[in-house]
């Protein structure tokens, strides 16, 4: 027997989504705990009613970043591309990964619209270590050019380059599975 965490989700399909105001920005909470904001593509760009997938237009991850102010701790809200390093404007997700869908406030919708407009005009730059191919002599003793085997680990061998590489790695976009 197939276990369904949210049985009511079996009833959601793209025809229900098509009845929702497609011009409004939506806030979607996923089973992973992520909250994303997006619009739904118009009816002709949405999947058929029988599909267990849903298309989202220009999804952005909502990140709550705590900050300390003179009045105490408050959250700063940042919007980040949900799927980075792509020019795709429409992303498809399984319907059973959605917990809830709500309309965003007018203020949030305005902010989202401005951000999406500025993202369309700019290109997302790749981090320096991805943007170019490294030459064999740049690899040094750290990683062989073939990539077949890694050198032995030496925890005491920490230098500025290793720290910079670690910072770049930590700043990479989330690798969560959607």
Buried (B, 14 or more C-beta within 10 A) or exposed (E): EEEEEEEEBEEBBBEEBBEEEBEEBBBBBBEEEBBBBBBBBEEEEBBEEEBEBBBBBBBBBBBEEEEEEEEEEEEEEEBEBBBEEEEEBBBEBBBBBBBEBEEBEEEBBEBBEEBBEEBEEEEEEEEEEEEEEEEEEEEEEEEEEEEEEEEEEEEEEEEEEEEEEEEEEEEEBEEEEB
